[in-house]
Amino acid sequence: MSKEMLEAFATLEEKKGIKQEVIVDAIKAALVAAYKKNYNQAQNVEVDFDERKGNFKVMAVKTVVDDDQLQDDRLEVSLSDALAINRAYEVGDEIRFEVTPKNFGRIAAQTAKQVIMQRLREAERNHIVDEYSQYEDELITGTVERRDNRFVYVKIGNVEAVMPRSDQMPNETYNPQDKIRVLVTRVGSDSKGAQIVVSRTAPDLVKRLFEQEVPEIYDGTVEIVSIAREAGDRTKIAVKSIDPNIDPVGTCVGQRGARVQNVVNELGGENIDIVRYEDDPSDYIANALSPAEVIAVQFGDDDEEKSALVIVPDYQLSLAIGKKGQSVRLAARLTGYKINIRPESEVEFVDEDKDENSDTNDNDNANNTAAKNEEASSDSAEEAISDESEDAADDTYDTKE
């Protein structure tokens, strides 16, 4: 057994890069626990390893005490007994006695096997994490292996990644042997081993696809500033260019729409709106709501809340809101503002009422008051549509082109 153990240690170090001392230390700790469990829980023991013979020995560690102070001979040894061993011992010294049981070789072999298997699993897990960490937040091609109620299992190289239900496109079906492009969202490990999580719904998946289709994005001339996505249905992208001579929107769309169409095809027909980013938040919000026409954008007094009242022509209300509020919802995520959309006639009505009941004709104050008095104004970007507006959107506007 001892020769086989030494050979196993050497193989692990050579093939897996696991140092012998790491394995030996782990086996020692496991053997101490096994000894205390099977023989003497209270005894203070250590395990030694003979590197020449490949054997483990159990050593009891006892403290030297005065003869009249001896209380527990499992942990202590009297001074007179210690002096009989070596005249140099003093009170407080520690003496190690070999207490290896006769059948301890079998226990040592079983324990060593368990520890070696555990270390092999850990080494494999660490190897996978080290190898695939470089692909985190990157696009990669994999092969669907199988699926269950929770995950789609995707083979990437020599490892299996998981795609949770929340990362699966609602309009896609994944069958074994299908080739799919996914975004690696997490590389880590747990008690079961290494875990790689991939996604088809992450906004950054769209970003990586555009990087592949648009050289100007890849080289940094055109930058994707923000992405808001409802996977499988619609995505809004805000872009800007560091070169004033390059139109960022036209660059991403491509000649006859070829570039954006390639991304749309990869995403199963998902609609993609590309808008120009502007430093002026009013212009940025107006662009984010395109193709709807925007008359004015007014901002709340609370800078931290970042809310905006957007006024549009009555006939553009449904277009600005989008089907089931999707357009304004995505625009809010894209810009980072809570957006409340109101038709022009509704705001004008409130302004007239304001003029009749106020001594001032300041239009800005009137508009701010109108915004504050709207009973249907939303508390969040996703609830930024009144019931009447949402009904109008459902009845008159469909974002599918």
C-alpha positions in Angstrom: 0.0 0.0 0.0 2.8 2.4 0.9 4.5 2.0 -2.5 1.2 2.5 -4.3 0.5 5.6 -2.3 3.8 7.2 -3.2 3.2 6.4 -6.8 -0.2 7.9 -6.7 1.2 11.1 -5.1 3.8 11.4 -7.8 1.2 10.9 -10.6 -1.1 13.5 -9.2 1.7 16.0 -9.0 2.9 15.3 -12.5 -0.4 15.0 -14.3 -2.7 17.3 -12.3 -0.3 19.7 -10.8 -1.4 18.9 -7.2 1.6 19.1 -4.9 2.3 16.1 -2.7 2.5 18.2 0.4 -1.0 19.5 -0.3 -2.4 16.0 -0.5 -0.5 14.8 2.5 -1.7 17.6 4.7 -5.3 16.9 3.7 -4.8 13.2 4.5 -3.3 14.0 7.9 -6.3 16.2 8.8 -8.7 13.4 7.7 -6.8 10.7 9.6 -6.8 12.8 12.8 -10.6 13.1 12.5 -11.0 9.4 11.8 -8.8 8.4 14.7 -10.7 10.6 17.2 -14.0 9.2 15.9 -13.0 5.6 16.1 -10.6 5.4 19.1 -10.3 8.3 21.4 -12.1 11.6 20.9 -10.5 13.4 23.8 -6.9 12.6 23.0 -4.7 15.2 21.4 -3.2 13.5 18.4 -1.1 14.4 15.3 -0.4 12.3 12.2 3.1 12.0 10.7 3.9 10.8 7.2 7.1 8.9 6.4 8.0 10.2 3.0 10.5 7.3 2.5 8.2 4.4 3.3 4.9 6.1 2.5 3.4 5.2 5.9 1.3 7.3 8.3 1.8 7.2 12.0 -0.5 8.5 14.8 1.2 10.4 17.5 -0.4 11.3 20.8 0.8 14.7 22.1 0.9 15.0 25.9 1.9 17.9 28.2 4.4 17.4 31.1 2.8 18.4 34.4 3.9 18.0 38.1 3.1 14.6 39.5 0.5 15.9 41.9 -1.2 17.9 39.1 -1.9 15.0 36.7 -5.6 14.9 35.9 -6.0 13.3 32.5 -3.4 10.8 31.3 -4.8 11.0 27.7 -3.6 14.6 27.5 -0.9 14.8 30.2 2.2 13.0 31.4 3.7 13.2 34.9 7.1 14.9 35.3 8.6 11.7 36.8 7.5 9.6 33.7 8.8 12.3 31.4 12.2 12.3 33.2 12.4 8.6 32.8 12.2 9.1 29.0 14.6 12.0 28.9 16.2 14.0 31.8 15.9 17.2 29.8 12.1 17.4 30.0 10.5 20.1 32.1 7.0 21.0 33.2 5.1 22.5 30.2 7.0 20.5 27.5 5.2 18.4 25.0 6.0 14.7 24.4 4.9 12.8 21.4 4.0 9.0 21.8 3.2 6.7 18.9 -0.3 5.3 19.3 -0.9 3.9 15.8 -3.5 1.1 16.0 -2.8 -2.2 14.4 -5.4 -1.9 11.7 -4.7 1.7 11.0 -3.2 0.9 7.7 -6.6 0.0 6.3 -8.2 3.2 7.6 -5.3 5.2 6.2 -5.7 3.6 2.8 -9.4 4.3 2.7 -9.0 7.9 3.9 -6.2 8.6 1.4 -8.4 7.3 -1.5 -11.2 9.6 -0.4 -8.9 12.6 0.0 -7.2 12.0 -3.4 -10.6 11.8 -5.2 -11.7 15.0 -3.5 -8.5 16.8 -4.5 -8.9 15.5 -8.0 -12.4 17.0 -8.2 -11.2 20.3 -6.8 -8.3 20.4 -9.2 -10.7 19.7 -12.2 -13.1 22.4 -10.9 -10.3 25.0 -10.5 -8.9 24.1 -14.0 -12.3 24.7 -15.6 -12.8 28.0 -13.7 -9.3 29.2 -14.6 -9.7 28.2 -18.3 -13.2 29.7 -18.8 -13.0 32.8 -16.6 -11.5 34.6 -19.7 -14.7 34.0 -21.6 -17.0 35.7 -19.0 -19.2 38.3 -20.6 -18.1 37.1 -24.0 -20.0 35.5 -26.9 -19.3 31.8 -27.5 -20.8 29.0 -29.7 -22.0 25.9 -28.1 -24.1 22.7 -28.8 -27.3 21.9 -27.1 -27.0 18.5 -25.3 -30.3 18.2 -23.4 -32.9 20.1 -21.5 -35.1 19.7 -18.5 -37.7 21.8 -16.7 -35.0 24.2 -15.3 -32.1 24.3 -17.7 -30.8 23.9 -21.2 -27.5 22.1 -21.1 -25.0 23.5 -23.6 -21.6 21.8 -24.4 -18.8 24.4 -24.7 -15.5 22.8 -25.5 -15.1 20.0 -23.1 -17.4 21.3 -20.4 -21.2 21.6 -19.9 -22.7 25.0 -19.3 -26.2 25.6 -18.1 -28.8 28.1 -19.4 -31.5 28.8 -16.8 -35.1 29.3 -17.9 -34.8 33.1 -17.3 -32.0 33.2 -19.9 -33.9 31.3 -22.6 -35.5 33.2 -25.4 -39.3 32.9 -25.2 -39.6 32.5 -29.0 -36.9 29.8 -29.3 -36.9 26.0 -29.0 -33.7 24.3 -28.1 -33.2 20.8 -29.4 -30.2 18.4 -29.0 -27.3 19.1 -31.4 -28.5 22.6 -32.1 -25.7 25.1 -32.5 -26.4 28.3 -30.6 -24.4 31.4 -29.8 -24.7 32.4 -26.1 -23.2 34.9 -23.7 -21.2 33.5 -20.8 -22.6 35.4 -17.8 -20.9 33.6 -14.9 -18.0 31.2 -14.3 -17.7 30.0 -10.8 -17.9 26.9 -8.5 -20.1 25.4 -5.8 -20.1 22.3 -3.8 -21.1 20.3 -6.9 -18.1 21.6 -8.9 -17.5 24.2 -11.6 -20.5 26.0 -13.0 -20.7 28.0 -16.2 -23.9 29.9 -16.8 -24.8 31.2 -20.3 -27.6 33.4 -21.6 -29.6 34.2 -24.8 -31.6 37.0 -23.1 -28.8 39.2 -21.6 -28.5 42.7 -23.1 -24.8 42.3 -23.6 -25.5 39.4 -26.0 -26.9 42.1 -28.4 -23.8 44.2 -27.8 -21.4 41.4 -28.6 -23.4 40.6 -31.8 -23.1 44.2 -33.0 -19.3 44.1 -32.2 -19.0 41.2 -34.6 -21.1 42.8 -37.3 -19.9 46.5 -37.0 -16.1 47.0 -37.3 -16.5 50.5 -36.0 -17.9 49.3 -32.8 -15.2 46.7 -32.4 -12.4 49.3 -32.9 -14.1 51.9 -30.6 -15.0 54.5 -33.3 -18.7 53.9 -32.5 -19.7 53.2 -28.9 -22.8 51.4 -27.6 -23.7 53.6 -24.6 -26.8 51.8 -23.3 -29.0 48.8 -24.1 -32.6 48.1 -23.0 -34.0 44.8 -24.0 -37.1 42.7 -23.7 -35.7 39.5 -25.2 -37.5 38.0 -28.1 -39.6 41.1 -28.8 -37.7 44.4 -28.9 -34.3 46.0 -28.0 -33.4 49.7 -28.0 -29.7 50.7 -28.4 -28.2 54.1 -27.9 -25.0 54.7 -29.8 -22.5 57.6 -30.3 -19.4 58.2 -32.4 -16.1 59.7 -31.4 -15.6 60.8 -35.1 -18.0 63.6 -36.0 -17.8 62.5 -39.7 -19.3 59.1 -38.9 -23.0 58.6 -38.3 -23.3 56.1 -35.5 -26.9 55.0 -36.3 -26.3 54.6 -40.0 -23.1 52.7 -39.3 -24.9 50.2 -37.1 -27.8 49.8 -39.5 -25.4 49.2 -42.5 -26.0 49.5 -46.2 -29.6 48.6 -46.9 -29.9 47.5 -43.3 -27.6 44.5 -43.7 -25.7 44.8 -40.5 -28.7 45.2 -38.2 -30.6 42.5 -40.1 -27.9 40.0 -39.4 -28.3 40.6 -35.7 -32.1 40.5 -36.0 -31.8 37.1 -37.8 -29.5 35.7 -35.0 -32.2 36.8 -32.4 -35.1 35.1 -34.3 -36.6 38.3 -35.6 -36.3 40.5 -32.5 -37.0 44.1 -33.4 -34.0 46.4 -32.8 -34.3 50.2 -32.5 -31.0 52.1 -32.8 -31.0 55.7 -31.6 -28.4 58.4 -31.3 -27.1 59.1 -27.8 -27.1 62.8 -26.8 -25.4 64.5 -23.9 -28.5 66.7 -23.5 -31.0 64.5 -21.6 -34.0 66.2 -23.4 -32.7 65.2 -26.8 -31.6 61.8 -25.6 -35.1 61.0 -24.2 -36.7 62.3 -27.4 -34.4 60.1 -29.5 -35.2 57.1 -27.2 -38.9 57.5 -28.0 -38.5 57.7 -31.7 -40.2 57.4 -34.2 -42.7 59.2 -32.0 -42.6 63.0 -32.2 -41.8 64.8 -29.0 -42.9 68.4 -28.3 -41.2 69.0 -25.0 -39.4 67.3 -22.2 -39.7 68.7 -18.7 -37.7 67.5 -15.7 -38.7 67.2 -12.0 -37.0 69.1 -9.2 -35.5 66.0 -7.6 -32.2 65.4 -9.4 -31.8 62.0 -7.6 -35.1 60.7 -8.8 -34.4 61.6 -12.5 -38.0 61.9 -13.7 -39.2 63.4 -16.9 -42.5 64.6 -18.2 -42.7 64.1 -22.0 -45.3 66.0 -24.0 -46.3 64.5 -27.4 -49.0 65.4 -30.0 -52.3 63.6 -29.3 -52.1 61.5 -32.4 -48.6 60.4 -31.4 -49.5 59.2 -27.9 -50.0 55.5 -28.8 -46.8 55.5 -30.8 -44.8 57.0 -28.0 -46.2 54.6 -25.4 -46.0 51.5 -27.5 -47.9 48.3 -27.3 -48.6 47.5 -23.6 -46.2 50.4 -22.7 -43.2 48.7 -24.2 -41.7 51.8 -26.0 -41.8 54.1 -23.0 -40.6 51.2 -20.7 -37.6 50.5 -22.9 -36.8 54.2 -23.3 -36.9 54.6 -19.5 -34.4 51.8 -19.1 -32.2 53.1 -21.9 -32.0 56.7 -20.5 -32.2 56.0 -16.8 -35.1 58.4 -16.4 -38.6 57.7 -15.1 -40.7 58.8 -18.0 -44.3 60.0 -17.8 -45.9 60.7 -21.2 -48.8 63.1 -21.6 -50.7 64.2 -24.7 -50.5 67.9 -25.7 -54.2 68.6 -25.2 -54.1 67.3 -21.7 -51.2 69.5 -20.7 -52.7 72.5 -22.4 -56.0 72.0 -20.5 -54.2 72.0 -17.2 -52.2 75.1 -18.2 -55.4 77.0 -19.0 -56.9 76.0 -15.6 -53.7 77.2 -14.1 -54.0 80.6 -15.8 -57.5 81.0 -14.5 -56.6 80.4 -10.9 -53.1 82.0 -10.6 -51.7 85.5 -10.6 -48.7 84.4 -12.6 -48.4 83.3 -16.3 -45.1 81.6 -15.9 -45.3 78.7 -18.4 -42.6 76.6 -16.7 -44.4 76.8 -13.3 -47.7 75.9 -15.0 -46.2 72.9 -16.7 -44.6 71.7 -13.5 -47.9 72.1 -11.6 -49.7 70.2 -14.4 -47.2 67.3 -14.0 -47.6 67.2 -10.3 -51.4 67.3 -10.5 -51.7 64.3 -12.8 -53.5 61.7 -10.8 -52.4 58.9 -13.2 -48.7 59.8 -13.2 -46.5 56.8 -12.6 -44.2 56.0 -9.7 -41.7 54.1 -11.9 -40.6 53.8 -15.5 -42.5 50.6 -15.9 -45.7 52.1 -14.7 -45.4 55.4 -16.6 -48.7 55.0 -18.6 -52.2 56.0 -17.5 -54.9 53.5 -17.9 -56.4 55.5 -20.7 -53.1 55.7 -22.6 -52.4 52.1 -22.2 -55.8 51.2 -23.6 -55.2 53.5 -26.5 -51.8 51.9 -27.2 -53.3 48.4 -27.2 -56.0 49.4 -29.6 -54.1 51.5 -32.1 -50.4 50.6 -32.1 -48.4 47.4 -32.6 -44.7 47.5 -32.4 -44.3 44.5 -34.6 -43.3 45.7 -38.1 
